Amino acid sequence: MANRNKIEIELIKLAGGVRLLRLTEPTSGLALERRLDPKVPVSAQKEALAKVFRAALDEAQLAFA
């Protein structure tokens, strides 16, 4: 069962300077990542991606319940 309180967040910088934001829920293995827009604050992008990720976790729990 997925645990919304255990979401891991990683900020990854690739060789070309591109940055990715990855959210992972370790129990279910569900992960979501997005390339960051350098013109938008990371905190705003993080919150938006977290909202989508939480909705995906809820959907997955309903589908497998």
SVG drawing of the C-alpha trace seen along z (x, -y; Angstrom):
<svg xmlns="http://www.w3.org/2000/svg" viewBox="-11 -33 39 37">
<polyline fill="none" stroke="black" stroke-width="0.4" points="0.0,0.0 1.4,-3.4 2.2,-5.9 1.7,-9.6 3.9,-10.6 7.0,-8.7 7.4,-10.5 11.0,-10.9 12.0,-14.0 15.2,-14.2 16.6,-17.1 18.9,-15.6 21.3,-17.7 22.2,-16.1 25.5,-16.6 24.0,-19.3 22.8,-21.4 19.2,-20.1 17.6,-19.5 15.0,-16.9 12.6,-16.7 11.8,-13.1 9.2,-12.0 9.1,-8.4 7.0,-6.4 9.2,-3.5 6.5,-1.1 4.6,-1.0 7.5,-1.9 5.5,-4.6 7.7,-7.4 7.1,-10.6 9.7,-12.9 9.7,-16.1 12.3,-18.4 12.4,-21.7 11.8,-25.0 14.8,-27.3 12.5,-30.3 10.1,-29.1 11.0,-28.7 11.7,-25.2 9.4,-25.4 6.4,-26.1 7.3,-23.3 7.8,-20.9 4.4,-21.7 2.6,-21.3 4.3,-17.9 3.6,-16.8 -0.1,-17.5 -0.1,-15.4 1.9,-12.7 -0.5,-12.5 -3.5,-12.2 -1.7,-9.4 -1.1,-7.6 -4.8,-7.9 -5.8,-6.6 -3.4,-3.6 -4.7,-2.8 -8.3,-2.8 -7.4,-0.7 -5.7,2.0 -8.0,2.0"/>
</svg>
